[in-house]
């Protein structure tokens, strides 16, 4: 969700009941432009909020010229003071998927790996390290998992150049209302998986400059997305049922789109039994 259009964007996704207090909005309005200036980001996105037992983490993402490049992630406990998160490793992602329960809201809180993954704890002990995982590591790993699974954009919003870089499409004027109601019109903003498995015949109808990502229509499990028209049919809202709290919005025939997460950072593992 673009930091520059944050108040208007939050109003468009407020139908689900999530949002920010006026104080938090004012604080973000003052701190995010400074964040962009200090870290020299080309764009800053407000990613959302992960609610813990004793506090909440407010997340922002900094982007460079290449939108497909790894993003810098920062968190704040008060929407004013921001701390840069280290990139998530494969080991951190694997451990974060095994951690159960709510976030505590304290970045220095430590989870005992002996209760989560005995093998990983044994490896750390052998190397002379404590078998613990800090909540800060779980936080960045959870953000990465959510972005990979449900971070989405409309078809055509980004273009891939001949050199492989991904940029915003300046000619994108939004999806039509008919297209905006289809799951196939939205793509995952992450490394494609299903696209590589398509046959040459299936790829023949694709435009390689804009159809370089996986669409939502083949997401597993089927039915993990909810599409609704809100604000009198002027806004298309997609909500993830796999990561409850992730809301995407798009105003058809305009360049307005984005997603935000307001939740506990827990995956809905019961979804296959609920469909």
C-alpha positions, 0 to 999 in steps of 0.5 A, a space after each residue: 500500500 503506497 505510503 503517499 496515498 495511505 489515508 485514502 487506501 485505508 478507507 477503501 479496505 475498511 470494510 473488513 473492520 481493520 484500520 488505524 487510529 487517527 493518531 497512528 495515521 498521523 504518525 505514519 504520515 510524518 515518519 514514512 516520508 522521512 524513512 524514504 528520505 533517510 534510507 534513499 528508497 524509491 518508494 515506501 509501502 505501508 505493509 500492515 500490522 501484526 498484532 501481538 499479545 503485549 503490543 503490535 508491529 507496524 511494518 513498512 517496505 522500502 523498494 528500489 528501481 527493480 520491483 522484483 528485487 528483494 525489499 527492505 523491511 522495517 518495523 516500528 512499535 509506535 509508527 515513529 521509530 523504525 528498525 531495519 530487519 535482516 533478510 529472512 534466510 531459508 532456515 528462518 522461514 522453515 522455523 517460522 512455519 513451525 512456531 505456533 501461537 501468537 506473537 508477544 509484541 517484544 522483539 527480544 522475546 526468545 522461542 526455545 528451538 528445542 520445543 519447535 525443532 529438535 534437529 535445528 536446536 542440536 545443530 546450533 548447540 554443536 556450533 556453540 550457539 544458543 538454541 533459541 529464535 528471537 521474535 524479530 527473526 520470526 517477524 521478518 520470516 512471517 512477513 516474507 511468507 505472507 508476501 510470497 503466498 498472498 502478496 498480489 498485484 493486478 495483471 499489467 501493473 508491472 512490466 518485465 524488461 528485456 534485461 529481466 528487471 521489473 518496473 511499474 507499467 506507466 501505461 497501466 490504466 486499471 482493469 475493467 470491471 469485468 476483468 477485475 472480478 476474475 482471479 486470473 486478472 491478479 498475479 503473485 508478486 514473487 518468483 513464479 512457480 506454476 508458470 514454469 510448468 506450463 506447456 509451450 501451447 499454453 504459453 503461446 497466448 501469454 504476453 511475456 512482458 506482463 504475464 511473467 508471474 503466477 495468477 491466483 486462479 491455480 492457488 491451492 487450496 481452491 477457494 482461498 480467495 474471497 472477491 467482493 464489490 464494495 463502495 457501491 460496486 466501485 472498488 474490488 476487494 480480495 481477501 485471503 482466507 489462508 492468511 486471515 487479515 490480508 486485504 487487497 483493493 483495486 479501483 477498476 479503470 484507475 491506477 489505484 491498487 494495493 494490499 495491507 495486512 492486519 492480523 496476528 501473523 498466524 496461517 489458517 491451517 484449518 482452511 482445507 477443512 472449512 471449504 
